[in-house]
Amino acid sequence: MNLGYDTEDNTIINITDQKDYHHISLYMKLLNMVPGINDVGKNWSALEFGCGRGGGCYVMENYYGISKITGIDLSSANIKFASKFLPKIRFITSDATTFNAEEKFDLILNLESSHAYSSRLEFFKKVKLSMHNTSFFAFGDIIKKENLEEVELMVKDLGFVIIKKETINERVVKSIKKNSIKQYFLPTKFPFLFPRKLHSFFVTVHSRAFYKLTAKDVLYQLYLIQKKI
Ligand SMILES: C[S@@+](CC[C@H](N)C(=O)[O-])C[C@H]1O[C@@H](n2cnc3c(N)ncnc32)[C@H](O)[C@@H]1O
């Protein structure tokens, strides 16, 4: 589950998916950066690193009609859940920094996951190996402000080009605010009754992540990346 994106327009999300509106909107915000995704995209193959319980794969399948999707995640429990939830999609338990794809994909997706990896550099190398020359890499994550330059330099040094980028803190902060009160009413209203760890785990408005995103000490970055050819 990601932190979500508040669009103030939930009409693009199916009625049956409204409870996940913010989380789906964040995926759509990132995927809509990819040119052609709404037409030729239907024939693409896609690989999501850090797919969690399959939310992003669900969005690619049901909102963009992408038919050939693979999702990988480190958590076998997540992969078990996703495989039951989306039987047409191939799910694999694997570490994103060591995963060796046996094929190339037209689209690589990675959202709010790489900050947890042992090495972003090794991850980006695996991404590159999974791409052919015209593939797109849709990448989004929280990045400490002081590390931003280093991450972007790493991407460029590996032979990628950043085609588009956007910082989306305001909308993510709005999403956290709305979800905090809706999903975690008591910890939101009476924060002192709950341990700090709980606030961090659920990312309530009293969590450090919320404060840092609000102050922009941590940036929520979205990127569209391609190989430099
Ligand atoms: C915050 S969740 C985001 C899940 C999903 N991308 C989303 O946006 O809803 C982070 C995910 O990254 C996965 N993850 C963490 N370390 C990983 C690694 N080294 N390789 C693959 N997945 C990893 C976790 O298991 C978790 O499912």
The ligand as a Tripos MOL2 file, in Angstrom:
@<TRIPOS>MOLECULE
LIG
   27    29     1     0     0
SMALL
NO_CHARGES

@<TRIPOS>ATOM
      1 C1          5.2240    0.6300    0.6950 C.3       1 LIG1
      2 S1          5.0490   -0.9200   -0.1060 S.3       1 LIG1
      3 C2          4.5290   -0.3630   -1.7310 C.3       1 LIG1
      4 C3          3.8560   -1.4520   -2.4950 C.3       1 LIG1
      5 C4          3.3140   -1.0250   -3.8480 C.3       1 LIG1
      6 N1          4.3680   -0.6600   -4.7490 N.3       1 LIG1
      7 C5          2.3290    0.1200   -3.7240 C.2       1 LIG1
      8 O1          2.6730    1.2480   -4.1400 O.co2     1 LIG1
      9 O2          1.1970   -0.0920   -3.2480 O.co2     1 LIG1
     10 C6          6.7530   -1.4150   -0.4040 C.3       1 LIG1
     11 C7          6.8850   -2.8000   -0.9930 C.3       1 LIG1
     12 O3          8.2550   -3.0180   -1.3630 O.3       1 LIG1
     13 C8          8.5610   -4.3820   -1.0730 C.3       1 LIG1
     14 N2         10.0170   -4.5450   -0.9580 N.ar      1 LIG1
     15 C9         10.8240   -4.0970    0.0370 C.ar      1 LIG1
     16 N3         12.0950   -4.4590   -0.2080 N.ar      1 LIG1
     17 C10        12.0980   -5.1300   -1.3860 C.ar      1 LIG1
     18 C11        13.1100   -5.7220   -2.1930 C.ar      1 LIG1
     19 N4         14.3970   -5.7130   -1.8100 N.pl3     1 LIG1
     20 N5         12.7520   -6.3250   -3.3490 N.ar      1 LIG1
     21 C12        11.4480   -6.3380   -3.7450 C.ar      1 LIG1
     22 N6         10.4540   -5.7770   -3.0350 N.ar      1 LIG1
     23 C13        10.7610   -5.1870   -1.8730 C.ar      1 LIG1
     24 C14         7.8090   -4.6570    0.2230 C.3       1 LIG1
     25 O4          7.6530   -6.0390    0.4500 O.3       1 LIG1
     26 C15         6.5040   -3.9310   -0.0390 C.3       1 LIG1
     27 O5          5.5690   -4.7750   -0.6630 O.3       1 LIG1
@<TRIPOS>BOND
     1     1     2 1
     2     2     3 1
     3     2    10 1
     4     3     4 1
     5     4     5 1
     6     5     6 1
     7     5     7 1
     8     7     8 2
     9     7     9 1
    10    10    11 1
    11    11    12 1
    12    11    26 1
    13    12    13 1
    14    13    14 1
    15    13    24 1
    16    14    15 ar
    17    14    23 ar
    18    15    16 ar
    19    16    17 ar
    20    17    18 ar
    21    17    23 ar
    22    18    19 1
    23    18    20 ar
    24    20    21 ar
    25    21    22 ar
    26    22    23 ar
    27    24    25 1
    28    24    26 1
    29    26    27 1
@<TRIPOS>SUBSTRUCTURE
     1 LIG1         1 GROUP 0 **** ****
